[in-house]
């Protein structure tokens, strides 16, 4: 099962750390030789969901589009990482059923910490009245009830969160352990050296 495609579905408030974790995990999975695609919420809205607003219906449409793409890629052996807020449980549950090999990771972080980080300056715009219906402020965020994993980015370092995510993926059978991967690499390297290629 170790080369099976699967989707890591991050969900959490804006500023919780979804994109940061996605980038680190993407690089480490690629280093292990996996094909990886990241569907970041902002990028998807620019290309796949251009023209959609932020009503519940539009948000659900956006998430279903991400879920559909993740499902296609996952079936073809790709590791997908979705890093959209995905505020509503119903849409996330739809994505879980659509994709199948689905690992929901709740990137939990208190709103006040997300506000302090305000990486994209969005909370400032909300406070100035320039953005309405913002998730976690004046639009609901429905926490996952049964995620495969919760990482708390206000209490853990990025490294700690990433380590826990990889441990969960290994536990679920989607990845070999790092030790097994290193052993496999050594066998290949030794064989190439014996054949005179290295």
N, C-alpha and C positions, 0 to 999 in steps of 0.2 A: 504493500500500500504506500510505500515511501515516495514513489514518484507520481502518486495520484494528485490531481489538481484539487485545490481547496480554496475557500475564501475566508480571510480574516476580516470580520466585519466590525470595525471600530464604531462606537457610538458614544456621544458625550457632548457637552456644551462647547460653544465656541471658545477657544483658548484653553481647553482642557489638556491638549497635548497629542491629539490624534495624528496630525501631520508629522510632528517630530518623531513619534514612534514609528509611523509608516516608513519614513525615510531610512531610519536605522535598520529596521527589519528587512526592508527591500534590499539594502546593500548586503546584509549578512546572508540572506537567502540566495542572492546572486552569487556570492562567494562560494556557496555550497553547490553551485551549478544548476540552480532552479531558474525556470523562466518565471518572471514576476511582473505583474502590471499593477500599478497603483491608480485607483480612481478617487482622486481627491475632490471633495465637494465643490471647491471654487472652480477647478479646471473643468469638471463635468458641466457645471452651470454655464461656462463660457462656450463649450463646444457641443455637448450632447443635449443640454436642456436650455439652450438660449431662448429667451422670450418667456420662460416660466417665471411667475411671481412667487410670493411666499404665502399664498393662501394654503389651507390644509390640503386642498385638492392638488394644487401645483406641487407642494412638497412631496405628497404621496407619488405623484407622477414621476418626479425627479428620482425618488428612491427606487421606484419600480424599473426605471430605465437603467439605473446602476445595477440593480439586482439581475436584470435580464442579461446585461453585458458580462457580469461576473459569472452567471450561470453558463453562458456560452464558453467563456475562457476556461472555467473550472473543468467542464466536461472534456476539454482538450488538453488537460494536464498542466495548465498554467496555475500558478499561485496568484490569487487576486487579493488585493488589500483595498478595502473600501474605507475611506476616511471622511465620510459625510456625517453631519450631526444626526440625521435620521431620528427626528424627535418622537415619532409616533410608533407605538408597539405594533399596531396592526400592519403597517408597511414593512417593518422589520421581520415580522412573522411570515409575511408573504415572501420576502426575499429568502428566508430560511428554507421554506418549502420549495421555492423555485430553484435554488442552488443545490441543496442537498448536503454537500460537504462544507458545512457552515460553522465557523467558530466565532461566536459573538463575544467581543471584548468590550466591556463597559469601562470607558476612560473616565473615572469618577474624579471630580474636582469641584470644590465648593464654588458657588457663583462669585463670591467676593474675591477669591484667588484668581479666577478667570478674568474678572474685571481689572485686577491689579496688573495682570500680564498684558491684557488688551493688545495682543500681538499685532492685530490688523487695524486697531483704532476704531473698532465697530462699537464697543460699549460707549465710547465717548460720543459717537454719532447718535446712539440711542438716547443718551442723557441730554443731548442738544435737541432732541425731538426730530432729528433728520431721518431716523429709521424707526419704523413701527413694526409691530408683530415680530419682535425679536425673541428667539427661543430662550427660555429661562428667565426672561424679564417680563414681557407682556404677552408671551405666547408660551403654551405649556411644553415641558420636556417630560416625556413619560419614561421613567427609569426602567431598564430591562428587569424582568422578574426572575429569569433563570439564565443569565449569561453563562457561557463556559468559563469566563474569568472576569474578575473586577481588578483593575489596576488603579491605585489611588495616587495620582501624579502630584498631589500636594504633600504626600508623605514619603514617596519613593523617588529615587533618582531615575533618570531615563534608563540607565544600565540595569537597575533592579527590575524595572517594569519589563524591559526587553527579555531579561533572563527568565522571568516568570512566564512570559508569553511563549518563549521557546520550550520551556519545560512542559507547558500545557499541550503544545503541538506534538511533542514527543510522547506524552502520556496518551494522547488521543490516537497515536499511530500515524500521524501525518508526516512526521519527520523522524529520521534516525537520530540517536543520541550523538552529540558532538564527538564522543570518543569513537563510536562506530564509524563515523564519517572520516575521522582522522586516520583510523586503521585502514579503511578502504583506500584513501589517498596514498598512504604509504605503500600499500601493495602495488598499486598502479605505478608509482614512481620507481619502486624497486624493480618491477618488471621491465619498464622502459630502460632503466639503467643497465640491466642485464642484457638487453637487446642492443645496447650501444647507442641508444637515442639520446641519452643524457650524459 
